[in-house]
Each structure stands twice: as structure tokens, then as C-alpha cells.
Amino acid sequence: MTRVDKLTVAVFGLLMLAGAVLVHGGQRGPGQGQLPSPFPLANPVREHGSSITGAFEGWYSNKDGSVGLLVGYFNRNTKQEIDIPIGPNNRIEPGGPDLGQPTHFMTGRQWGVFAVKVPKDFAGKELAWTIIANGQTNVITMHTRADWIVSPFEDPANKNTPPAIRFQPGGPVFLGPPSGTAASFDAVVGEPLPLTVYATDEGPKVNVPDPTPGRGGRGAGLPAPVVVSWSVMRGPGAVKFENPRPAIETENGGKATATAYFAAPGEYILRVQGNDSTGDGGGGFQCCWTNAHVRVAVTPAKATKPGI
């Protein structure tokens, strides 16, 4: 077995645990949930031509009594980012086809990209997300079964919380899974758009070892490191980030500024992610990181008269 095949087997096993099990032309009956693929290696990790599978991370309760279904995805192509418009090839049912899912799929595993808000009486019901990419169909289900509950706002063990993201000093704070539109901007095709956030993190509150002399580390009560990254979630054209992982000015309230350039006019949704030391997906435990969605309205570049 090659290294690629071994990696595929390992990733497939993890995705089954995460709720991202493949369905190849199979039918789901009521209450069946997700059916395993009879041919898991038919979807290998490769540069181009492979599939994309949604990944159900779990569900959590909101303060208003509603429930959030946290969802990411796995693009098995290592060099092929894919755009799949909302419709037959990218749909969530029932209630969709558009329930806030991405239309631009980055390579690799992307955690907690969006959340679907459902009523508290959603128990016993399901949503199904279908993605058809490179001719391959995958379906996952989202639900509120008891063993799929997650705690994205606080780690029960050490009281760690997600990084706080603001779009202006003293502005509203965004924590954990995305909810609505965090900020809106206007831009022009081909012209730079500065994207500034202020990212801070308190870190774990209990069970934190003291810093080890000469080896870095962090004790309780000391600021925790934060990594901010920008990516495209939806849009009619290409987006180029000059610095998708901007430096964070810890002495300036955690200020971090990226620059984006848009290739075509239209409406875009960008995703800004703040990670603490737990890394992407909170190391698989769904805490603690923050995703926020930003809407950008891009207008065509102004025409110039000859000779000017």
C-alpha cells in the first residue's frame, strides 16, 4: 500500500467519526443517517480530479434556545480549489438548497466553516448536504443526536475559550462558530481592500502548566498566541490575498491587516479564522477557534479616458 493509500484510509476513518461518510449513488432511508461507501479508496487524495465531502462537526445550543449545526468539509484535491454554485451540485435539504454553505472549496480539511441554525425542537430530524465534484457525489447528514454534542465556546476541561475577533477597537466581539455577517465592505475590481481585525485570546483558565524556562510556554493569566487567516467562502471570481496570515500587533490590541484583490465584480463572502494553540478544529475537539464571515460588495473598475 502506498503512502497516499495509507493516508486515504486514515482520513476516511476520521471522517466517518466526524460524520462525513461517503454515499456513492446509494439511498438513505429515514433514520438511517450516513451510509459508508462500499469503495472508500475510489476517492483518493490526489492533486486533481477527486471528490469533496461535507463534514458534520456536531451540534451545540445557542443562548436564544436554538441549535447550531456546525459543518466543515474535506476537499481531497491537494491542488484543485473548486467552485460549486448553490443548486443541484451543492444543496442542503430540506429547507435549502441554500443554507449558508460555501460555494468555493479550498483544498484539504476545513473545520467549522459554517453553522446552520435550527429550532430547539429539531430533535429526530435531519438535514442532508449533497456535494457533486468532479463527477463524484457525496452526502452527509446533520442532526442533534446526543452523542454529537460539542462545546465550541468553552473547553470543559481547562475552560479555554475561542479567540476574540473585533473589526474595530471596542467593537462587537465574535467568538466561536460563525453567525450571520460580522462585517461588510465595499471594494473595486483590481484595487486593494485592507481587511483589519483585532484578535486576542485569554487562553485556558485552569490546569495550565507554568512556563518552562528557556522553552517558551505559557502560564495561566498570560496572553495566548493567536493566528489569523483569511480565505474565500463564496464569490463570482478569484480573490488574491497579499498576506492571508497577517502579523498580529500584540502591542496594538491584536491588530492584524490583510489585503485582498478581487478579479470580478459581484458579492463575495470571505472567512476570517482565529486560531489559538489548539490549532485547526481545536485539535478535533471543536474548541477553541473562531470563524467569522465578511461580506464584500465589489464594483467594476472605473473606465479611464484615453490619454488620461
C-alpha positions in Angstrom: 0.0 0.0 0.0 1.4 3.4 -1.0 1.7 6.4 1.4 -1.2 8.0 -0.4 -3.4 5.0 0.1 -2.5 4.8 3.8 -3.3 8.5 4.2 -6.6 8.0 2.4 -7.6 5.1 4.7 -6.7 7.1 7.8 -8.5 10.2 6.7 -11.6 8.2 5.7 -11.7 6.6 9.1 -11.6 10.0 10.8 -14.3 11.4 8.5 -16.6 8.5 9.4 -16.2 9.5 13.1 -16.8 13.1 12.1 -20.0 12.3 10.3 -18.6 12.7 6.8 -19.3 9.3 5.4 -19.5 8.9 1.7 -22.5 7.8 -0.3 -22.0 6.7 -3.9 -25.3 6.5 -5.6 -26.9 4.9 -2.5 -30.2 5.8 -1.0 -30.8 7.0 2.6 -33.9 5.8 4.3 -35.5 7.7 7.2 -33.3 7.4 10.3 -30.5 5.6 8.6 -28.1 8.5 8.8 -25.0 8.2 6.8 -24.1 5.1 4.8 -20.5 4.0 4.3 -19.1 3.9 0.8 -18.6 0.4 -0.5 -15.4 1.7 -2.2 -13.6 4.1 0.1 -10.5 4.1 -2.0 -12.4 5.3 -5.0 -11.9 8.8 -3.6 -8.2 9.1 -3.1 -6.3 12.2 -2.0 -4.6 13.5 -5.2 -3.7 16.7 -6.9 -6.8 17.0 -9.2 -10.0 15.1 -10.0 -11.0 13.8 -6.6 -14.1 14.4 -4.6 -15.3 16.8 -1.8 -17.2 15.6 1.3 -19.0 17.7 3.9 -18.0 17.1 7.5 -20.6 17.3 10.3 -18.6 18.5 13.3 -21.5 18.3 15.8 -24.2 20.5 17.3 -24.4 23.0 20.1 -27.0 25.1 21.9 -27.3 28.9 21.4 -28.2 31.4 24.1 -31.6 32.1 22.4 -32.6 28.4 22.7 -31.9 27.5 19.1 -29.4 24.9 18.0 -26.4 25.3 15.7 -25.2 22.6 13.4 -21.5 23.0 12.9 -20.2 21.9 9.5 -16.9 21.8 7.6 -15.7 19.9 4.6 -12.8 17.8 3.1 -11.6 18.6 -0.4 -9.4 15.6 -1.4 -7.7 17.5 -4.1 -4.3 18.9 -3.0 -4.0 21.5 -5.8 -7.6 21.9 -7.1 -9.8 24.5 -5.4 -13.3 24.1 -6.8 -16.3 26.4 -7.2 -19.7 24.8 -7.0 -22.7 27.1 -7.2 -25.7 26.6 -5.0 -28.0 24.2 -6.8 -28.2 20.6 -7.8 -24.5 20.0 -7.2 -24.3 21.9 -3.9 -27.5 21.7 -1.9 -28.9 21.2 1.6 -32.3 19.6 2.0 -34.9 20.1 3.3 -35.2 23.9 3.5 -32.5 24.8 1.1 -30.8 24.4 -1.3 -29.0 27.4 0.2 -28.5 27.3 4.0 -25.2 29.2 4.1 -22.8 26.6 2.8 -19.7 27.6 0.9 -19.5 27.6 -2.9 -15.7 27.9 -3.1 -13.9 24.9 -1.7 -10.3 25.2 -0.6 -8.0 22.2 -0.6 -7.8 19.9 2.4 -9.8 19.7 5.6 -11.6 22.9 6.5 -13.2 22.9 10.0 -16.4 24.6 11.2 -16.8 26.7 8.0 -20.4 27.5 8.6 -23.3 26.8 11.0 -26.9 26.0 10.3 -29.3 27.4 12.8 -32.3 25.2 13.6 -35.1 25.3 16.2 -34.7 23.6 19.6 -37.4 21.1 18.6 -35.2 19.8 15.8 -34.6 16.5 17.6 -35.3 13.5 15.5 -35.0 15.5 12.2 -32.1 15.6 9.7 -30.6 17.8 7.0 -28.6 16.4 4.1 -25.8 18.2 2.3 -25.1 16.9 -1.2 -21.9 17.9 -3.0 -21.1 16.7 -6.5 -17.5 17.5 -7.5 -15.5 16.0 -10.4 -18.5 13.7 -11.2 -18.5 12.2 -7.7 -21.5 12.5 -5.3 -21.1 12.6 -1.6 -23.9 13.2 1.0 -23.7 13.8 4.8 -26.5 14.2 7.3 -26.7 16.8 10.1 -28.7 16.1 13.3 -29.0 16.6 17.0 -28.3 13.1 18.4 -27.0 13.2 22.0 -23.5 11.8 21.2 -22.8 14.5 18.7 -23.0 17.5 21.0 -19.9 19.7 21.1 -18.7 22.7 23.2 -17.2 25.3 20.7 -17.4 28.2 23.2 -15.6 26.6 26.2 -13.4 23.6 26.7 -14.9 21.8 29.7 -11.5 20.5 30.9 -9.4 23.7 31.1 -12.0 26.5 30.5 -10.3 27.6 27.3 -12.4 29.9 25.1 -12.1 30.8 21.4 -10.0 33.9 20.3 -12.0 37.1 20.3 -12.2 38.9 16.9 -13.2 42.5 16.5 -13.4 44.6 13.4 -12.7 47.8 15.2 -11.3 48.7 18.6 -14.0 48.3 21.2 -16.4 46.9 18.6 -18.6 43.8 18.8 -16.9 40.6 19.7 -17.1 37.5 17.6 -16.4 34.1 19.3 -16.6 30.5 18.1 -18.7 29.4 15.2 -19.9 31.9 12.5 -23.2 33.6 13.0 -24.6 35.9 10.3 -22.4 38.6 8.7 -19.8 40.0 11.0 -18.8 43.0 8.8 -19.4 44.5 5.3 -17.0 46.2 3.0 -17.0 47.8 -0.5 -14.3 47.2 -3.0 -13.3 47.8 -6.6 -12.0 45.3 -9.0 -8.3 45.3 -9.1 -7.9 47.7 -6.2 -6.6 46.7 -2.8 -9.0 46.3 0.1 -7.5 46.4 3.6 -9.0 43.9 5.9 -8.3 44.7 9.5 -9.3 42.8 12.6 -8.2 42.9 16.3 -7.6 39.4 17.6 -6.9 38.5 21.2 -7.2 35.3 23.3 -7.3 34.7 27.1 -6.2 31.1 26.8 -7.0 28.3 29.3 -8.1 29.3 32.8 -7.4 26.1 34.8 -5.0 23.1 34.6 -2.3 25.2 32.8 1.3 24.4 33.5 3.7 27.2 34.4 6.0 28.3 31.6 9.2 26.2 31.3 12.3 28.4 31.4 14.1 28.5 28.1 11.4 26.6 26.3 8.7 29.2 25.9 5.4 28.0 27.2 2.6 29.9 28.8 1.2 30.2 32.3 -2.3 30.9 33.4 -3.2 34.6 33.1 -0.6 35.3 30.3 -1.7 36.3 26.8 -2.1 33.3 24.4 -0.8 33.4 20.8 -3.3 33.9 18.0 -3.1 33.1 14.3 -5.4 34.9 11.9 -6.1 33.7 8.4 -8.3 34.8 5.5 -9.9 32.7 2.8 -12.7 32.8 0.2 -16.1 31.2 1.0 -18.2 32.5 -1.9 -17.7 34.8 -4.8 -18.1 35.2 -8.6 -14.3 35.5 -9.2 -10.8 34.9 -8.0 -9.6 36.6 -4.8 -5.9 37.2 -4.2 -4.7 37.8 -0.6 -1.4 39.7 -0.4 -0.9 38.4 3.2 -3.6 35.8 4.1 -1.9 35.2 7.5 -1.1 38.8 8.7 1.3 39.6 11.5 -0.5 40.4 14.8 0.5 43.6 16.6 0.1 42.4 20.2 1.0 45.9 21.5 -1.8 47.4 19.4 -4.8 45.4 20.6 -4.0 42.4 18.4 -4.3 44.4 15.2 -3.8 42.3 12.0 -4.3 43.7 8.5 -4.5 41.6 5.3 -5.1 42.9 1.8 -7.4 41.4 -0.8 -7.7 42.0 -4.6 -10.9 40.9 -6.5 -10.8 39.8 -10.1 -14.5 40.3 -10.9 -17.5 42.4 -9.7 -20.2 40.9 -7.5 -20.8 39.9 -4.0 -18.3 37.9 -2.0 -18.2 36.2 1.4 -14.8 35.9 3.0 -13.9 33.9 6.0 -11.6 35.1 8.8 -10.4 32.5 11.2 -8.7 33.0 14.5 -6.8 30.0 16.0 -5.2 29.6 19.4 -2.7 27.0 20.3 -5.2 24.2 19.8 -4.9 24.7 16.1 -7.4 24.0 13.3 -10.6 22.3 14.6 -9.4 22.7 18.1 -7.3 19.5 17.6 -10.5 17.7 16.7 -12.4 18.7 19.8 -14.2 21.7 18.1 -12.9 24.2 20.7 -11.3 26.6 20.6 -11.2 28.7 17.4 -13.3 31.5 15.8 -14.8 31.8 12.3 -16.5 35.0 11.1 -18.0 35.8 7.7 -17.4 39.1 6.0 -19.5 40.4 3.0 -17.7 42.4 0.3 -19.6 44.2 -2.5 -17.2 44.6 -5.4 -17.9 47.1 -8.2 -16.3 47.2 -11.7 -13.1 49.3 -12.1 -13.8 52.8 -13.4 -13.0 53.2 -17.1 -10.4 55.9 -17.9 -10.4 58.1 -21.0 -7.5 57.7 -23.5 -4.6 60.0 -22.7 -5.5 60.5 -19.1 
